[in-house]
Amino acid sequence: MISWLKGQIINNWYLSSKKGVVIACESIGYEVQLLSKHMNSIDISKTQEIWIHQIQREDATNLYGFEDINQRDLFRKIISVNGIGPQIGMALLEDFNVKQLIELISSKDLKSLTKSQGVGKRIAERLIVELKDKLQKYENNEDKSSKISNELSLNNFDRYL
C-alpha cells in the first residue's frame, strides 16, 4: 500500500471536478488526485511530499493525496462510513479543514455539512452518527503531523520502520 510520496510534480491533470498531479518518484510517475486547495499551493519547482490513501479496485487503482497526515487519516474515517465514497470525502475536505470538519460533526451541524457537493441530509446524519465519538484523536494532532512531515523531510526514516 502506498502511504506517502516525495518527488517532483511533472504534470497537472483535470477530469471534470477531479484535479491531480503526476509526481515523479525514483523514475516512476504516480497519478494522484488532490484537493483543489492543495493544488493551488503546490510549488512545482520544489520537491513535494504528499500523504496518500490508495484504493485498489478490480478495474483501477486510485491514489488520493493530502498535505498532511491528519487530512489523510480523517479522509479514511470519512470513507469508512457506509455509503460514503472517496469523492464525498474529497468534497468535505475541500470545503473544510480538519479542525472545522471535526467541529461540524461533533456539533451535529447538518446545515453546514450539506453545503459540500454530494452531501445530503442523510449522508450528513450518517457521518455524525458514525463519527462523532471517533474523532477526538485528530483535534490536538496537528502539531504531531507537522513534526512527522519535517522529520521525514530530513530523511529520518529509521524511526518509522
Secondary structure by P-SEA (a helix, b strand, c coil): cccccccccccccccccbbbbbbbcccbbbbbbbcaaaaaaccccbbbbbbbbbbbcccbbbbbbbccaaaaaaaaaaaccccccaaaaaaaaaaccaaaaaaaaaacccccccccccccaaaaaaaaaacccccccccccaaaaaaaaaaaaaccccccc
